[in-house]
């Protein structure tokens, strides 16, 4: 039950893997709980992506171009922010 709850709440987040790996949950309950707990999240992603693709198909090629530009812009912003954070010096403790 605890594995199902962790998977329902945190889906496939890496810290959930770490916590479950450090716990004393056996492999069988871990496998069964993970299978049951991830099914709702996987179903939600599949259903949502199907709707998004149907919406883009109905909208035409301009919508695909806009979606691609949003994706590229998002990746560019993420790369910029990660590089900026890597260059900034660590903050000192004010105490």
Secondary structure as UniProt FT lines:
FT   HELIX           2..10
FT   TURN            11..12
FT   HELIX           14..22
FT   HELIX           27..59
FT   HELIX           61..87
//
